[in-house]
Amino acid sequence: MTDYKPANPVLEVQDLRFYYGDSRAIHGVDITFPEKQVTALIGPSGCGKSTLLRCFNRMNDLIDISRVEGKVLLDGQNIYDKSTDIIELRRQVGMVFQKSNPFPKSIYENVIYGLRIAGEKDKALFDERVETSLRGAALWDEVKDRLHDSALGLSGGQMQRLCIARAIAVNPKVILMDEPCSALDPKSTARVEELIGELRKNFTIIIVTHNMQQAARVSDNTAFLFEGNLIEYGPTDQLFVKPQNKQTEDYITGRFG
Amino acid sequence: MNAAFLKKVKRNDQLARWVITVGGMAIIFSVIFILVLIAKVSLPLFLAPKAQLQQVVQLDRANEQIVTFGHDEYMETAYRLLDDGTTVFFNLEDGSEIDRFEPDPPAEGLTPLTVESFGRLRQAIGWSDGQLTVSQVRFKPFFDINNNNQRRIDHEIIPLALFPTPADGIPLISQARIDEEGRQTRVNRYPGNHLTLQVREVSENFLGDEEITETETTLSFNSSGTLTTLILSAAGQHLYAGTDRGELLRWYLSDTEEPKLIETVQAFADQRSITALNLVLGDVSLAVGDETGQVSTWFPVRDEMGDKKLKRIHTLSQHNGAVQKILPSPQDKSVISLGPNKLILDLMTSERFLLAFGEEEGLIDFRLSTRGDSILALTKEGRLLSWKLDIPHPEISLGTLFGKVWYEGYDEPVYAWQSSSASDDYEPKLSLAPLIFGTLKGTFYAMLFAVPLAIFGAIYTSQFARPRLREWIKPAVEVMAAIPTVIIGFLAALWLAPLIERSLGGVFLSLILLPAALMLSILAWQGARKIEPLKRLERGFEFLAIAPIIILTIAIAAACGPGLENLFFAGDLKQWLFTEMGTRYDPRNCIIIAFAMGFAVIPITFTIAEDSLSNVPNSLKAASLALGASRWQTVWRVILPSASPGIFAGTMIGFGRAVGETMIVLMATGNTAIMDLSIFNGMRPLSANIAVEIPEAPVDGSLYRTLFLSAVILFVMTFVVNTIAEIVRQRLRAKYGKF
C-alpha cells in the first residue's frame, strides 16, 4: 500500500534516490507526509530510515561523497533546487537528534540560538519565545528558575526536551525526529512521547524509531522501510493491525529486525 | 574465567597501577629536584654578609708608638712601623715578634714624621727633613725545604721611590703615588691652604741613559675654608681635596707644568666639614665622609651645559659622629668607613649596607688586606683586632637585580646588563630587568604573529578544508615542529634578516597590500562563487584561489618597495626611521624574531587547537546547522566556544615554548640587552643570556649564580604561565562542558 496519499500534504517525496559514493542507499522512495500529523518511519537497522529523514533538511549535504536524485517538495517547492537556500530550508524543517545535543551554553541561550543566528536581537521576543518554547516542550516548570544555568546540568530527558524546545523556537513547519528516545530511560521516554502528542497540534512531525510500540503509540501514519525501499505506508492502526505486506508483518511481529 | 587467570589479571592490574604511580611521581620529583638544584646554586647570592673576629693582639703601647701597620692576606703575619722608623714583623696569632727591620732613612738620624698607607701595602713615609720615601711590604708564602717543607710566610720591604725635600720645606702631610710608567707624583700640604705638587719623571734618552726630570709647582685655589683632607688617585693623575666648609676640589695633574683645577664644588649646603676622602676601586667615584658621619660617593656627571661636574650619586651609611677614615675594597665597589665607634661596610653601587662591626672597641685606625677579605684595626689601648670578612656577593641585591641603578660614568640610573668588561675594576651590571623585558618582548611579538596564524589555520583545517586536505596539512605542520631550532635561527639570522633589511620598503608595502588584496579578492569571490567550476573550489579548496593572489601581491610589493622608498623616504627607509621617527633599525629585530619564533610556536599551537576543534562533537555542529546556522555561525558560536579550552591551552603551551626558546633568539635577536619596545630593535632574553654567558662565568661567582637565578626566574615564569593556563582551561572546561 505504498500508494497511500494522505490529505493536506506538507512534504512530498518523489522517486528519491540517495547514494553514498557509488552505493545506493535509498532506491526511489515516494512518500507524502500530511500536515500536523505524526508519521513514523520504522524498519530494521541500516534500512535507510535515518538517511531518508536527513534528506528532508539536507543534512546529508555535510557528507562529502553523498549524492541525491529525485525530488523533495516542501509546500510544492523542491528543496534540492539550485535556488533553494539551505539555511532557510533548515529553519522550516527543524530536527531533533538521537542523542541530545544541547550547546554548552545556558538553557536560555540554547532556546534562542536559532533566533540569534537569524539576526534577531529583540530581548522581549527572546524572553517570550523562551517561555513559549519551553512550555511547548513541557520543560518550563522544571527550568524556569535556572534559565541562565548551563544546559549541560540537565538530566538526559530534560536535555532532549530542551532540544525540542530549541527546534520549535524558530517555528518550523516540520520537525524531524531521529530516534529521539533511544537514549532515554522509560520514564523520560514516556514524557517525550506525551510531548509529541502535544506538538502534533501545531507541527508536522516525522519520527524515526526503532521501537514499534512507540511508533504505534505516537504516530498517525507509519512507513516501513527495508533495504532502502519503502515497503509499506499507511495509517498506523491499519499497518500494525493488518499489514498488507509479508515483510511488514514479519518485522512488526518480531520475526526479524 | 578460571581462578588462576583471574589472579593473574588482578596482579597485572596492580602492577600497572604501581608502575604508573611511580612513573608519575618520579616525573614530579625530578622536576622539583631540578628546580631545587638550580635554586640551590643561586641562593648564596642572598646570604647575609658576616665579619668574624679572629684574633686580638695586645701591643706594648707604653714603649712604642705605631705609625702604620698592615697584614698579609692569610692573616698570619703582620707588621708595624714604629715612630723611630723600625719595622717589626710579628705573628698575628699570638703577637710574638718574628723579625725586626732597622730604620732605613734616606739620611742618618731621620725619623718618620708622617706616614700614608695606600694601595697594596704601600706606604709613603715623610721623614723629619722633608724627604719622602715610598716602600712596599711584600708577603709571599714559601715552603721551606730545609724544614720539612713547612709553609712559611716570607716578607720583605721593597723601596720604590725617593722624593727630595720640597722647596717650601717640611710639609704638614704628603701623599705620593707611582704609576706604571715610572712617573712619581707627590703632593704636599702646608699650613694656610698651601699645596704643592712634585713630579719626578724617569725617561730614557737616546743613549739609553736614565734621565730624571723633576718639577715642582704650587696648586693654587680659592676656598673659604681650610683644607682638611686630600686624596691622590692611584696613578697620581687626579687630586681631590675637601675643606672644613663642605667644599670639594678636583685637580687634573697630567700636565705637570700647569696642573689644572677642574672644579670647586660646594658639596654640602650646610658647610659641614669634610673629614675623610678616598677613591673607590677604579678611581672614578670619590667616597666622602663628613663631620656629621654621613658617607656618600660622588663622580662627575654631565650637567645641562654638557660639562662634567662632581655630583653626589650615592648616599651610604650614617655614622653617629665624624667619619675618621674611608678605605675602598680592592676587590669590588664597596667602601669601609670608620666612625667614632664602629666600622661600616657599604656597597656603593646599590647603596647597600653590608655590615657594621667593631662597636665599642675604641678603634682609631684600620687596614684592609690586599684581597679585601680581612681587616686589621687598632684601638686606643694598643690592641690589634683582626676580622675575617665573608661577603660572598656584595654586588647582588634585589635592588641591583630588578631596580634602576646609577652606575659609575652614567648620567642617570639605568637598568643595565653588562656582566664583564675589559678592566678588572669595572662595576658589574647585573640587572635582570632588561633580560626579563627581552624575554617578554620577544615572546609578545612572536605570539602576535604566531597565534592568529595558528588558530585561524586550525579553524580552516578542521572546519572548512576537506578531510583529505586535512590529512596532509596536519602532519606537514607537525613536521615543522621537528625542524631543529638552530636551523630556524640560522636561516632567520643569515638569510631572512638581510633579506628584510634590503627590502624593508617592500615588507611594509606588503603589510598594507596583502590585507587589501585579500579583501578585494573575497569581494570578487562573492560574485564568482556561483559560477560552476569555481563552485567546486568553495568547499575546501579556496586556498588554491588565494595562493596566487598572495604570491602576486608580495611580488608587487617587493617590486614597488624600492621605488616607494625613493619617492617618500629619500631612498632609505632605515635612515628615515632614524631621523624622522627616532627609531634605530637593527638588522636583527623583532620582525625577524616574530617570523622565526613563530615558526617554532605555530606547530604546537596549531596542532593542539586543531585537535580540540576537531574533537568538538559532530552532534553539536549538526544541531547548529540543523537550526539554520551558516558554517561560519556554527564555528563562531558553537565550535570555537566548545574548543576554547584546547585553543587556550595550545596558545599557552606556545607561549611557554616562546619564553623558553633559546637557540632562535640566541642567533637572531642580536643579544642586545636594551629595554626598548620598538619592533625594529633586538633584545636579549633570559634564555639566550644564560646560553651566552654560562660558559664564561667563573663557577660559584656572582655572575654564575645570577645566571642560575635567571634560570629560576625562567622556570617560575613558565610554571606560573602554565598554572594560570591550566586554571583558565579548567574553568573554560567547566563552562563549555567536556566531551
HADDOCK unambig.tbl for C-alpha pairs under 7 A between the chains (distance, minus, plus):
assign (segid A and resid 87 and name CA) (segid B and resid 628 and name CA) 4.44 0.50 0.50
assign (segid A and resid 87 and name CA) (segid B and resid 629 and name CA) 6.45 0.50 0.50
assign (segid A and resid 87 and name CA) (segid B and resid 630 and name CA) 6.76 0.50 0.50
assign (segid A and resid 88 and name CA) (segid B and resid 628 and name CA) 6.56 0.50 0.50
assign (segid A and resid 90 and name CA) (segid B and resid 626 and name CA) 5.60 0.50 0.50
assign (segid A and resid 90 and name CA) (segid B and resid 627 and name CA) 5.88 0.50 0.50
assign (segid A and resid 90 and name CA) (segid B and resid 628 and name CA) 4.81 0.50 0.50
assign (segid A and resid 91 and name CA) (segid B and resid 627 and name CA) 5.78 0.50 0.50
assign (segid A and resid 91 and name CA) (segid B and resid 628 and name CA) 5.15 0.50 0.50
assign (segid A and resid 94 and name CA) (segid B and resid 626 and name CA) 6.31 0.50 0.50
assign (segid A and resid 94 and name CA) (segid B and resid 627 and name CA) 6.29 0.50 0.50
assign (segid A and resid 95 and name CA) (segid B and resid 626 and name CA) 6.11 0.50 0.50
assign (segid A and resid 101 and name CA) (segid B and resid 619 and name CA) 6.07 0.50 0.50
assign (segid A and resid 101 and name CA) (segid B and resid 620 and name CA) 5.80 0.50 0.50
assign (segid A and resid 101 and name CA) (segid B and resid 623 and name CA) 6.72 0.50 0.50
assign (segid A and resid 103 and name CA) (segid B and resid 620 and name CA) 6.48 0.50 0.50
assign (segid A and resid 103 and name CA) (segid B and resid 638 and name CA) 6.84 0.50 0.50
assign (segid A and resid 104 and name CA) (segid B and resid 642 and name CA) 6.81 0.50 0.50
assign (segid A and resid 104 and name CA) (segid B and resid 736 and name CA) 4.70 0.50 0.50
assign (segid A and resid 104 and name CA) (segid B and resid 737 and name CA) 5.98 0.50 0.50
assign (segid A and resid 105 and name CA) (segid B and resid 736 and name CA) 6.83 0.50 0.50
assign (segid A and resid 114 and name CA) (segid B and resid 627 and name CA) 5.56 0.50 0.50
assign (segid A and resid 114 and name CA) (segid B and resid 628 and name CA) 6.96 0.50 0.50
assign (segid A and resid 117 and name CA) (segid B and resid 629 and name CA) 5.96 0.50 0.50
assign (segid A and resid 117 and name CA) (segid B and resid 633 and name CA) 6.86 0.50 0.50
assign (segid A and resid 152 and name CA) (segid B and resid 737 and name CA) 6.92 0.50 0.50
assign (segid A and resid 167 and name CA) (segid B and resid 627 and name CA) 6.91 0.50 0.50
